[in-house]
Amino acid sequence: MNSMKELARAVIRRLAARAPCGAQQDMLDGYIDRISDEAFLLQVLQRFKIVEIGADGGCGVIASAWNDQVVLLLYAANGTGSPTVTRATLDLFGDGPDTYMDVGANIGVTAIPVARNQKIRCLAFEPEPVNFGHLIRNVARNAGGASVEFHQVALFDSHSTMSMALAYTNLGDHRLTQGIVSDRA
């Protein structure tokens, strides 16, 4: 299969190289027009080994993994992970003092607005190692001095041995499951 793809690539390259300059440009434009902006961006990020990207919004500059196609894009579009959840959470805690537990804290877009209130103690639970690293760095960058305790564990309502199914493109949708599971798209 790979040899067929390589052969096809070689033939297409030779045909394109012999085409007039305008035809080469039309072929390139046609290829680019057929793929979505998101798919193109993801190909570029992966090709150049970009491991982290960021967006600026209401929490400050938030960084995530290059393949985060949901949480970081929502933050970039809205300036928050979820305007409704952020507003409801801030309204619930008011001026404190209180304790907030963010279970599945991901990269911190929900914890950071709450953590900025020095009267509220935040407990952030995020089991996935890449998200956990971004969570710590994002909180340090955008809510420095906040009272946040980080825990790299998953929480469940009973003592059990669980597996974690990782979502490759929605880094906020990892799930605990029973039994052995494969990763998800």
C-alpha positions in Angstrom: 0.0 0.0 0.0 2.7 2.5 0.9 4.6 1.7 -2.3 1.4 2.5 -4.3 1.1 5.8 -2.5 4.7 6.6 -3.1 4.4 5.7 -6.8 1.3 8.0 -7.1 3.1 10.8 -5.4 6.1 10.5 -7.7 3.9 10.5 -10.8 1.9 13.6 -9.5 5.2 15.4 -8.7 6.6 14.8 -12.2 3.3 15.9 -13.8 3.1 19.0 -11.7 6.8 19.9 -12.3 6.2 19.8 -16.1 3.0 21.9 -15.9 3.2 25.6 -16.7 3.6 27.9 -13.7 -0.1 29.0 -13.7 -1.3 25.4 -13.8 0.9 24.5 -10.8 -0.6 27.4 -8.9 -4.1 26.2 -9.9 -3.3 22.7 -8.6 -2.0 24.1 -5.3 -5.1 26.4 -4.9 -7.4 23.5 -5.7 -5.8 21.3 -3.1 -5.9 24.0 -0.4 -9.5 24.8 -1.3 -10.6 21.2 -0.7 -9.3 21.0 2.9 -10.8 22.9 5.8 -8.9 25.6 7.6 -8.8 23.4 10.8 -7.5 20.4 8.9 -4.8 22.5 7.2 -3.8 24.1 10.5 -3.5 20.7 12.2 -1.4 19.3 9.4 1.0 22.3 9.6 1.2 22.1 13.4 1.9 18.3 13.3 4.4 18.6 10.4 6.5 21.3 12.2 6.3 19.4 15.6 4.4 22.3 17.3 3.5 20.8 20.7 1.6 23.7 22.3 -0.7 26.5 21.0 -2.4 29.3 22.9 -5.3 31.8 22.7 -6.0 35.0 24.5 -9.3 35.6 26.3 -11.0 36.4 29.5 -8.7 34.2 31.5 -5.6 35.6 29.9 -3.4 33.5 27.5 -4.4 29.9 27.8 -2.2 27.2 26.3 -3.1 23.6 25.3 -1.8 20.8 23.1 -1.6 21.4 19.4 -4.4 18.9 18.7 -7.0 20.5 21.1 -9.8 21.1 18.6 -12.6 21.8 21.1 -11.6 23.4 24.5 -9.0 25.8 23.2 -11.1 26.7 20.1 -14.1 27.5 22.3 -11.9 29.6 24.5 -10.5 31.4 21.5 -14.0 32.1 20.1 -15.7 33.0 23.4 -12.9 34.3 25.7 -14.0 31.5 28.1 -14.6 27.8 28.1 -18.3 28.3 28.5 -19.8 31.7 29.2 -22.8 30.2 30.9 -20.8 27.9 33.2 -18.3 30.6 34.0 -20.9 33.1 34.9 -23.0 30.6 37.0 -19.9 29.4 38.8 -18.7 32.9 39.7 -22.3 33.9 40.8 -22.5 30.7 43.0 -19.3 31.5 44.9 -19.8 35.3 45.1 -17.2 36.8 47.4 -16.3 33.6 49.3 -14.9 32.3 51.5 -15.5 28.9 50.1 -13.9 25.9 48.5 -14.3 25.1 44.8 -13.6 21.6 43.4 -12.9 21.4 39.7 -13.2 17.7 38.8 -11.7 17.2 35.4 -10.0 20.7 35.4 -8.6 20.1 32.0 -6.4 23.2 31.1 -8.0 25.6 33.7 -10.5 27.7 31.8 -13.1 27.0 34.5 -10.8 27.1 37.5 -8.9 30.3 36.7 -11.8 32.8 37.0 -12.8 31.3 40.3 -9.2 31.0 41.5 -8.6 34.7 40.9 -10.8 35.4 44.0 -8.3 35.0 46.8 -11.1 34.1 49.3 -11.9 30.9 47.4 -9.8 27.8 47.8 -9.6 25.8 44.6 -9.0 22.1 44.3 -8.2 21.1 40.7 -8.3 17.5 39.7 -7.0 16.5 36.3 -5.6 13.0 35.6 -4.3 13.3 32.1 -0.6 14.3 32.1 -0.5 16.7 29.2 -3.7 18.5 30.3 -2.3 18.5 33.9 0.9 20.3 32.8 -1.1 22.9 30.9 -3.4 23.4 33.9 -0.5 24.2 36.2 1.2 26.5 33.7 -2.1 28.3 32.8 -3.0 28.9 36.4 0.5 30.1 37.3 0.4 32.5 34.2 -3.1 33.8 34.8 -4.0 33.5 38.4 -0.6 33.8 40.2 -0.9 33.8 43.9 -4.2 32.0 43.9 -4.9 29.3 46.4 -5.1 26.3 44.1 -4.2 22.7 45.0 -3.4 20.5 42.0 -4.1 16.8 42.0 -3.2 14.5 39.1 -5.8 11.9 39.8 -9.2 10.9 38.4 -12.2 10.9 40.8 -15.0 8.4 40.8 -17.9 7.9 43.2 -16.6 4.6 44.6 -13.3 2.8 45.0 -12.6 1.0 41.8 -9.9 0.2 39.2 -10.8 2.1 36.0 -9.3 2.7 32.6 -9.2 6.1 30.9 -10.3 6.5 27.3 -8.4 9.4 25.8 -10.1 11.6 23.2 -7.5 12.6 20.6 -9.1 15.8 19.4 -11.4 16.9 22.2 -9.0 17.0 25.1 -11.8 17.9 27.5 -13.6 14.6 26.8 -11.4 12.0 28.3 -13.5 9.4 30.2 -13.2 6.8 32.9 -14.4 3.4 31.8 -14.5 0.0 33.3 -12.3 -2.6 31.5 -9.8 -2.0 28.8 -10.7 0.5 26.2 -9.0 2.0 23.2 -8.5 5.7 22.7 -11.2 7.7 20.9 -11.1 10.2 18.0 
